[in-house]
Amino acid sequence: MARKAPTKKLSSPVTNNQDVVSMGCIAAKMTRTMLPLLWKILAIEAITVVQAADLRGREKVLGGDFKKLYELVRSVSPKLENDRPLNEDIARVTAMLQSEAAQQQCLRPQTESHAN
C-alpha cells in the first residue's frame, strides 16, 4: 500500500487552474513521475503471483499466459526459500518487465476478431 499512495496522489486531477496549457504540462510531469512507481508495483505484483504459484504447485495453477510471466520472472528472481531483502529482485523484475523482449513474449498479438 505504501508504494501505491504516491500514485494515487499523482493521478488526481489538477484543480483550481484555469490555464489549460499549464494543466497539460503538470499532468505530463505527474505521469513521468508516476511511471517508475507503477513499474515497481507491477514488479512486486509479478513476484507475488509467481511466488504464490510456487507455493500452490505451479503445474496445477498456471495457464499458458501465466507460464510465460512465471518463466520471465524466475529468470531474474529466484524462488523465495528463506527471508531475504527483495530490493534487488524488484529492480531486476522491473527492468525485465520494461524490456521490449519481455513485452513481446507476454503480450498476445491482437487478432482481427478482437480488434473491434
Backbone bond lengths (Angstrom), bond angles and torsions (degrees), N, CA, C in turn:
res aa  C-N    CA-C-N  psi(-1)  N-CA   C-N-CA  omega(-1)  CA-C   N-CA-C  phi
1 M - - - 1.445 - - 1.528 111.90 -
2 A 1.319 116.61 -34.57 1.465 119.13 -176.96 1.525 111.26 -63.14
3 R 1.321 117.49 -34.00 1.464 119.97 179.49 1.521 111.47 -75.11
4 K 1.330 117.68 -25.31 1.453 120.67 -177.96 1.524 112.32 -81.84
5 A 1.325 118.40 -22.80 1.461 121.55 -177.59 1.527 112.97 -58.87
6 P 1.344 120.06 -46.53 1.468 118.81 178.92 1.518 113.13 -62.06
7 T 1.338 117.09 -35.35 1.463 118.81 -179.60 1.516 111.04 -69.58
8 K 1.325 117.13 -32.29 1.459 120.07 177.38 1.528 110.14 -64.90
9 K 1.329 115.89 -43.69 1.463 120.01 178.84 1.530 110.71 -65.47
10 L 1.330 116.54 -42.38 1.460 120.63 -177.63 1.523 112.58 -70.40
11 S 1.329 117.20 -23.73 1.457 118.95 -179.06 1.522 113.01 -87.53
12 S 1.323 116.93 -3.76 1.464 120.33 177.82 1.520 109.75 -70.71
13 P 1.340 117.84 143.02 1.464 119.54 -179.66 1.528 111.65 -67.88
14 V 1.315 114.32 150.29 1.458 120.81 176.21 1.524 107.05 -75.16
15 T 1.327 116.92 131.00 1.465 120.27 -177.81 1.520 110.72 -121.18
16 N 1.307 114.80 166.48 1.472 122.74 177.73 1.515 112.70 57.48
17 N 1.309 116.36 36.99 1.452 120.08 179.14 1.526 106.92 -136.85
18 Q 1.316 117.05 116.03 1.454 121.09 -175.24 1.521 113.22 -89.26
19 D 1.306 118.18 -11.30 1.463 121.61 -178.18 1.529 109.43 -87.05
20 V 1.320 116.36 106.41 1.459 121.67 -175.35 1.525 111.43 -62.43
21 V 1.317 117.96 -38.46 1.462 120.99 -178.88 1.517 110.29 -62.00
22 S 1.312 118.19 -45.84 1.462 119.51 -179.29 1.520 111.71 -69.23
23 M 1.347 118.38 -29.65 1.467 119.89 176.28 1.522 110.05 -65.94
24 G 1.324 117.31 -38.28 1.461 120.25 177.68 1.509 111.43 -63.81
25 C 1.319 116.37 -40.44 1.466 121.33 179.29 1.528 110.37 -66.01
26 I 1.322 115.99 -43.21 1.461 120.15 178.99 1.528 109.96 -64.00
27 A 1.329 117.07 -42.75 1.460 120.74 178.68 1.524 110.86 -61.61
28 A 1.328 117.55 -40.45 1.469 120.92 178.54 1.526 110.93 -64.23
29 K 1.332 116.91 -41.83 1.470 120.57 178.44 1.528 110.57 -64.58
30 M 1.337 116.63 -40.45 1.457 120.33 179.51 1.532 110.35 -65.16
31 T 1.321 116.52 -39.61 1.462 120.66 178.53 1.521 110.35 -65.25
32 R 1.314 117.18 -43.21 1.467 121.09 178.88 1.528 111.01 -61.59
33 T 1.324 116.26 -36.98 1.456 120.46 177.93 1.524 111.27 -71.47
34 M 1.321 116.69 -35.66 1.460 121.62 -174.44 1.530 113.07 -77.14
35 L 1.316 118.90 -33.09 1.464 121.08 -174.04 1.534 114.46 -56.15
36 P 1.333 120.05 -46.69 1.471 118.31 177.71 1.534 112.51 -61.05
37 L 1.326 116.72 -35.63 1.462 119.88 177.61 1.522 111.11 -65.63
38 L 1.323 116.51 -40.52 1.466 120.62 179.44 1.530 111.71 -65.55
39 W 1.333 116.82 -40.08 1.465 119.56 177.58 1.528 110.59 -62.41
40 K 1.349 117.62 -39.02 1.468 120.42 177.55 1.519 111.21 -65.55
41 I 1.335 116.75 -41.03 1.462 119.97 177.82 1.529 110.06 -61.98
42 L 1.325 116.99 -43.55 1.469 120.43 177.37 1.528 111.45 -61.19
43 A 1.319 116.77 -39.66 1.462 120.80 178.72 1.526 110.60 -63.77
44 I 1.318 116.69 -44.21 1.468 120.87 179.04 1.527 109.87 -63.02
45 E 1.325 116.65 -43.55 1.466 120.37 178.28 1.532 110.92 -62.55
46 A 1.325 117.13 -41.25 1.468 120.79 179.82 1.529 110.64 -64.41
47 I 1.320 117.31 -43.76 1.470 121.10 178.18 1.533 109.58 -61.55
48 T 1.316 116.53 -41.03 1.463 121.50 -179.52 1.529 111.25 -64.19
49 V 1.334 117.15 -45.92 1.466 121.33 -179.60 1.527 110.56 -63.38
50 V 1.313 116.52 -42.20 1.460 121.02 -178.44 1.534 110.55 -67.89
51 Q 1.328 116.73 -40.89 1.461 120.22 177.86 1.535 110.54 -65.05
52 A 1.322 116.42 -40.07 1.472 120.51 177.43 1.524 110.64 -62.35
53 A 1.320 116.71 -39.87 1.472 120.48 177.90 1.523 110.45 -62.93
54 D 1.332 116.95 -40.12 1.466 119.85 177.34 1.527 110.99 -62.88
55 L 1.307 116.68 -41.79 1.464 120.43 -178.10 1.527 112.64 -69.92
56 R 1.336 116.56 -32.21 1.469 120.84 -178.77 1.529 112.67 -87.28
57 G 1.309 116.95 -14.24 1.461 120.89 -174.73 1.510 108.69 97.60
58 R 1.308 116.25 92.34 1.468 120.76 -169.18 1.521 113.87 -58.67
59 E 1.331 117.83 -30.14 1.465 119.79 179.79 1.523 111.05 -63.20
60 K 1.334 116.54 -28.38 1.462 121.52 -177.09 1.533 112.73 -84.09
61 V 1.314 116.79 -27.91 1.469 118.81 -168.85 1.520 115.50 -114.08
62 L 1.323 118.72 -10.43 1.463 119.69 -174.40 1.521 112.05 -99.43
63 G 1.337 115.07 125.22 1.455 121.42 171.39 1.517 109.65 -90.84
64 G 1.319 117.27 -175.12 1.456 122.44 -174.91 1.515 115.18 -57.75
65 D 1.332 117.31 -49.42 1.464 119.87 -177.60 1.523 111.59 -69.41
66 F 1.331 117.25 -38.10 1.456 119.59 179.11 1.523 111.58 -71.24
67 K 1.317 116.79 -28.10 1.467 119.35 175.95 1.522 110.54 -63.20
68 K 1.324 115.92 -39.69 1.474 119.57 178.27 1.520 110.02 -60.48
69 L 1.331 115.95 -48.27 1.468 120.29 179.08 1.515 110.21 -62.55
70 Y 1.317 117.19 -43.32 1.462 121.61 179.63 1.537 110.57 -56.02
71 E 1.317 115.61 -49.95 1.466 119.85 -177.80 1.520 111.78 -63.41
72 L 1.321 116.54 -39.95 1.468 119.95 178.71 1.519 111.29 -64.44
73 V 1.320 116.53 -46.86 1.470 120.09 -178.50 1.518 109.89 -65.06
74 R 1.320 116.81 -45.43 1.470 119.38 -179.02 1.530 112.29 -67.39
75 S 1.305 117.99 -18.89 1.473 119.36 177.15 1.528 111.63 -71.79
76 V 1.326 117.63 -19.14 1.470 120.27 -179.33 1.527 112.76 -123.59
77 S 1.334 117.95 -9.59 1.464 121.68 -178.25 1.527 109.25 -139.16
78 P 1.346 117.11 106.62 1.461 119.13 -178.19 1.531 112.05 -67.52
79 K 1.325 114.44 159.87 1.462 121.11 178.76 1.526 109.86 -56.62
80 L 1.294 115.61 140.49 1.463 121.88 -179.95 1.528 108.40 -83.24
81 E 1.318 115.49 103.23 1.472 121.67 -179.58 1.518 110.91 -95.53
82 N 1.338 116.39 -34.43 1.453 123.00 -179.90 1.519 108.37 -133.81
83 D 1.309 116.02 165.28 1.454 120.56 178.11 1.531 109.38 -66.08
84 R 1.321 116.57 130.86 1.469 121.75 178.51 1.519 108.62 -158.22
85 P 1.325 116.77 157.82 1.473 119.05 176.02 1.525 110.20 -64.48
86 L 1.312 116.84 141.45 1.463 121.06 -177.52 1.523 113.41 -109.81
87 N 1.336 117.30 7.46 1.463 118.73 -176.52 1.527 112.43 -60.37
88 E 1.318 118.15 -38.44 1.469 119.88 178.89 1.532 110.69 -71.24
89 D 1.321 116.77 -38.65 1.469 120.43 177.17 1.527 109.70 -62.04
90 I 1.324 116.48 -44.68 1.465 120.70 179.85 1.524 110.17 -60.56
91 A 1.324 116.91 -42.24 1.472 120.67 179.37 1.536 110.79 -64.32
92 R 1.344 117.15 -42.74 1.468 120.01 179.97 1.529 111.61 -67.52
93 V 1.329 116.84 -42.32 1.466 119.61 179.35 1.521 110.26 -67.25
94 T 1.326 117.40 -38.83 1.465 120.81 176.87 1.526 110.26 -58.50
95 A 1.322 117.02 -49.13 1.462 121.03 179.88 1.526 110.97 -62.34
96 M 1.332 116.34 -40.22 1.463 120.33 179.77 1.522 110.97 -64.36
97 L 1.345 117.02 -45.00 1.467 120.40 -179.57 1.530 112.00 -63.24
98 Q 1.311 116.61 -31.93 1.460 120.89 -179.96 1.519 112.59 -77.72
99 S 1.315 117.32 -14.34 1.467 119.85 -176.20 1.525 110.51 -71.83
100 E 1.301 114.57 145.83 1.463 121.74 177.94 1.525 110.59 -62.03
101 A 1.323 116.86 -39.76 1.465 120.68 -178.57 1.526 111.22 -61.60
102 A 1.323 117.60 -44.63 1.465 120.87 -179.80 1.524 110.71 -65.66
103 Q 1.306 116.60 -41.29 1.460 119.75 -179.70 1.523 110.83 -66.01
104 Q 1.315 117.87 -39.25 1.460 120.93 177.45 1.525 111.12 -65.71
105 Q 1.322 116.29 -36.46 1.459 120.24 -178.48 1.531 111.35 -72.41
106 C 1.328 117.55 -36.55 1.470 120.94 -174.95 1.520 114.21 -89.20
107 L 1.302 117.54 -30.48 1.459 119.75 -175.22 1.515 110.80 -87.57
108 R 1.300 115.14 131.55 1.462 119.98 178.09 1.519 109.92 -76.52
109 P 1.324 117.38 141.92 1.461 118.41 173.02 1.536 109.02 -67.82
110 Q 1.309 115.75 142.22 1.458 120.32 -178.63 1.526 109.10 -76.08
111 T 1.324 116.41 126.99 1.452 120.92 179.52 1.523 108.79 -90.89
112 E 1.319 115.96 162.47 1.460 120.26 -178.34 1.523 111.99 -61.70
113 S 1.318 118.60 -35.91 1.465 121.47 -179.08 1.520 112.30 -68.30
114 H 1.353 117.29 -25.27 1.454 120.84 179.05 1.534 112.67 -98.96
115 A 1.300 118.15 -2.90 1.469 121.78 -176.04 1.522 112.41 -71.10
116 N 1.313 118.88 -24.51 1.464 121.19 -177.52 1.471 112.67 -82.03
